[in-house]
Amino acid sequence: MINVLIVEDDPMVAKLNQKYVESVDGFNVKGTISNGEEALRFCQKNKVDLIILDIYMPRLDGISFLKELRKKFMMIDVILVTASKETQNIDAVLKLGAVDYLIKPFDYERLKNSLESYANRHRILCCTDTVKQDELDQITKSFDARNDTRLKKGLHKKTLERIRQFMKNNDKKYLSSEIIAEEMRLSKVTIRRYLEYMEEIGQIKLEVEYGSVGRPSHLYKYIGD
């Protein structure tokens, strides 16, 4: 069980965060605290694996709290959940070892994904003596987008594979979305959505061809997995 401390000065937000955290398997909220000073004392007396931390708090703000935590050599993991969008604050907490940073208001799914990723990290680093490279890549996120098997919302694996195979079979030439749509009997809008995704993950290359009149043509070529 992963023990979590929520440090948040807004009681309603703290209660909501507790509800979210406890909805994810494997997490237990040990307490909710409204300021950094009390949170430090709590961490010195209790076993805490993960802190859900706000930045804007009275008496001791989130960044100062995190600095004090590190000065005392308490290597507790921290996920920031805060309204702060300032780049200097984000840079500071990342350098102090924060494992994630969520800007309020946030989607529940975003926090859930963060907690599930942390649970995987915790399992790998705390329950084994050595790791393989692919396991390390999972927790450092050093692999690029083309190795991420999750699809964007609205895309379907079978349709993506059909289009990928078609592009692979015609990898010697550039093709327009109109030609691909006609050959595959799919709408141009659908084809473009999948082509944009494939370009993003590095499977196809886009070339823009400028003619003498009209709009430029977008041409696509398969470049590999």
C-alpha positions as CSV (number, residue, x, y, z in Angstrom):
1,M,0.0,0.0,0.0
2,I,1.3,3.5,-0.9
3,N,0.9,6.0,1.9
4,V,-0.1,9.4,0.7
5,L,-0.1,12.8,2.5
6,I,-2.2,15.6,1.0
7,V,-0.9,19.1,1.7
8,E,-3.6,21.6,0.6
9,D,-5.0,24.7,2.4
10,D,-8.4,24.6,0.7
11,P,-10.6,22.1,2.7
12,M,-12.9,21.4,-0.3
13,V,-10.0,20.7,-2.7
14,A,-8.2,18.6,0.0
15,K,-11.3,16.5,0.4
16,L,-11.7,16.1,-3.4
17,N,-8.1,15.1,-3.8
18,Q,-8.5,12.5,-1.0
19,K,-11.5,11.1,-2.8
20,Y,-9.6,10.9,-6.1
21,V,-6.5,9.3,-4.5
22,E,-8.5,6.7,-2.6
23,S,-10.4,5.7,-5.7
24,V,-7.2,4.3,-7.2
25,D,-6.2,0.8,-6.0
26,G,-3.1,0.6,-3.9
27,F,-3.2,4.1,-2.4
28,N,-4.0,5.1,1.2
29,V,-4.4,8.7,2.4
30,K,-2.6,8.9,5.8
31,G,-3.7,12.5,6.4
32,T,-4.6,15.9,4.9
33,I,-2.7,19.0,6.2
34,S,-3.3,22.7,5.4
35,N,0.3,24.1,5.6
36,G,3.9,23.2,5.1
37,E,5.1,23.5,8.7
38,E,2.6,20.9,10.0
39,A,3.3,18.7,7.0
40,L,7.0,18.6,7.8
41,R,6.3,17.5,11.4
42,F,3.9,14.9,10.1
43,C,6.5,13.5,7.7
44,Q,9.1,13.2,10.5
45,K,6.8,11.1,12.6
46,N,4.9,9.0,10.0
47,K,5.8,6.8,7.0
48,V,4.8,8.7,3.9
49,D,5.6,7.5,0.3
50,L,4.0,10.2,-1.7
51,I,2.9,13.8,-1.1
52,I,0.2,15.6,-3.1
53,L,1.3,19.2,-2.7
54,D,0.0,22.6,-3.4
55,I,2.3,25.6,-3.8
56,Y,0.1,28.5,-2.5
57,M,-0.2,27.9,1.3
58,P,0.2,30.0,4.4
59,R,3.2,29.8,6.8
60,L,5.3,27.7,4.5
61,D,4.5,27.5,0.8
62,G,4.9,24.4,-1.3
63,I,8.3,25.2,-2.7
64,S,9.8,26.2,0.7
65,F,8.3,23.0,2.1
66,L,9.9,20.9,-0.6
67,K,13.3,22.6,0.0
68,E,13.0,21.9,3.7
69,L,12.1,18.3,3.0
70,R,15.2,17.8,1.0
71,K,17.4,19.6,3.5
72,K,16.3,17.0,6.1
73,F,17.1,14.2,3.6
74,M,13.5,13.0,3.5
75,M,13.4,11.4,0.0
76,I,9.6,11.4,-0.2
77,D,8.1,11.6,-3.7
78,V,6.0,14.6,-4.5
79,I,3.3,15.3,-7.1
80,L,2.3,19.0,-7.4
81,V,-1.4,19.8,-7.7
82,T,-1.6,23.5,-7.9
83,A,-2.9,26.6,-9.7
84,S,0.6,27.9,-10.2
85,K,1.5,28.2,-13.9
86,E,4.7,30.2,-13.4
87,T,7.6,28.6,-15.2
88,Q,10.1,29.5,-12.4
89,N,8.0,27.5,-9.9
90,I,7.6,24.5,-12.2
91,D,11.4,24.6,-12.8
92,A,12.2,24.8,-9.1
93,V,10.0,21.9,-8.0
94,L,11.2,19.6,-10.9
95,K,14.8,20.3,-9.9
96,L,13.8,19.4,-6.3
97,G,12.6,16.0,-7.5
98,A,8.9,16.3,-8.1
99,V,7.7,13.4,-10.1
100,D,4.7,15.1,-11.7
101,Y,3.0,18.5,-11.9
102,L,-0.7,19.1,-12.4
103,I,-2.2,22.5,-13.0
104,K,-5.7,23.2,-11.5
105,P,-8.3,22.7,-12.6
106,F,-7.3,19.2,-13.8
107,D,-9.2,16.2,-15.1
108,Y,-9.6,13.2,-12.8
109,E,-8.2,11.0,-15.5
110,R,-5.0,13.0,-15.6
111,L,-4.5,12.5,-11.8
112,K,-5.5,8.9,-12.1
113,N,-2.9,8.3,-14.8
114,S,-0.3,10.1,-12.7
115,L,-1.0,7.9,-9.7
116,E,-1.0,4.7,-11.8
117,S,2.4,5.7,-13.3
118,Y,3.7,6.4,-9.9
119,A,2.5,3.0,-8.6
120,N,4.4,1.4,-11.4
121,R,7.5,3.4,-10.5
122,H,7.1,2.5,-6.9
123,R,6.7,-1.2,-7.7
124,I,9.8,-1.3,-9.9
125,L,12.1,0.8,-7.6
126,C,11.0,-0.4,-4.2
127,C,10.2,-4.1,-4.8
128,T,13.2,-5.2,-6.9
129,D,17.0,-5.0,-6.6
130,T,17.7,-4.5,-10.3
131,V,15.8,-3.3,-13.3
132,K,15.9,-3.9,-17.1
133,Q,16.1,-1.0,-19.6
134,D,12.5,-1.3,-20.7
135,E,11.4,-1.1,-17.1
136,L,13.6,2.0,-16.5
137,D,12.2,3.6,-19.6
138,Q,8.7,3.2,-18.3
139,I,9.4,5.3,-15.2
140,T,11.8,7.9,-16.8
141,K,9.6,8.4,-19.9
142,S,12.7,8.5,-21.9
143,F,11.2,6.6,-24.8
144,D,9.7,8.7,-27.5
145,A,6.1,9.0,-28.7
146,R,6.4,6.3,-31.3
147,N,6.8,3.7,-28.6
148,D,3.7,4.9,-26.7
149,T,0.9,2.4,-27.6
150,R,-1.9,4.5,-26.3
151,L,-4.1,6.1,-29.0
152,K,-5.6,9.5,-28.9
153,K,-9.2,9.7,-28.1
154,G,-11.4,8.9,-31.2
155,L,-8.8,6.8,-33.0
156,H,-9.2,3.1,-33.4
157,K,-6.4,0.5,-33.4
158,K,-7.8,-1.6,-36.3
159,T,-8.3,1.5,-38.5
160,L,-4.8,2.8,-37.7
161,E,-3.3,-0.5,-38.6
162,R,-5.2,-0.6,-41.9
163,I,-3.9,2.8,-42.9
164,R,-0.4,2.1,-41.6
165,Q,-0.3,-1.1,-43.7
166,F,-1.6,0.8,-46.8
167,M,1.1,3.4,-46.4
168,K,3.8,0.8,-45.9
169,N,2.7,-1.0,-49.1
170,N,3.1,2.3,-50.9
171,D,6.2,3.5,-49.2
172,K,8.0,4.4,-52.5
173,K,6.0,7.5,-53.2
174,Y,4.2,10.5,-51.6
175,L,0.4,10.3,-51.5
176,S,-2.3,12.9,-50.9
177,S,-5.0,12.3,-48.3
178,E,-7.5,12.4,-51.2
179,I,-5.9,9.5,-53.0
180,I,-5.5,7.5,-49.8
181,A,-9.2,8.1,-48.9
182,E,-10.3,7.1,-52.3
183,E,-8.2,3.9,-52.3
184,M,-9.2,2.9,-48.8
185,R,-12.9,4.0,-49.2
186,L,-12.7,6.2,-46.1
187,S,-13.6,9.8,-45.7
188,K,-10.9,12.4,-46.2
189,V,-11.6,13.8,-42.7
190,T,-10.9,10.4,-41.1
191,I,-7.8,9.8,-43.2
192,R,-6.3,13.2,-42.2
193,R,-6.9,12.6,-38.5
194,Y,-5.0,9.3,-38.7
195,L,-2.2,10.7,-40.9
196,E,-1.7,13.6,-38.5
197,Y,-1.3,11.1,-35.6
198,M,1.1,8.9,-37.7
199,E,3.2,12.0,-38.5
200,E,3.3,12.9,-34.8
201,I,4.6,9.5,-33.8
202,G,7.1,9.5,-36.6
203,Q,5.7,6.8,-38.9
204,I,5.1,9.1,-41.9
205,K,6.7,12.2,-43.3
206,L,4.7,15.2,-44.5
207,E,5.7,17.3,-47.6
208,V,3.8,20.4,-48.6
209,E,3.7,21.0,-52.3
210,Y,3.0,24.5,-53.5
211,G,1.3,24.9,-56.8
212,S,0.8,28.0,-59.0
213,V,-2.9,28.3,-57.9
214,G,-5.1,27.1,-55.1
215,R,-4.1,25.7,-51.7
216,P,-0.8,23.8,-51.2
217,S,-1.1,20.0,-51.3
218,H,-0.2,17.9,-48.3
219,L,1.6,14.7,-49.4
220,Y,2.4,11.8,-47.1
221,K,5.1,9.1,-47.3
222,Y,5.7,6.1,-45.0
223,I,9.1,6.1,-43.3
224,G,8.9,3.2,-40.9
225,D,7.8,2.1,-37.5
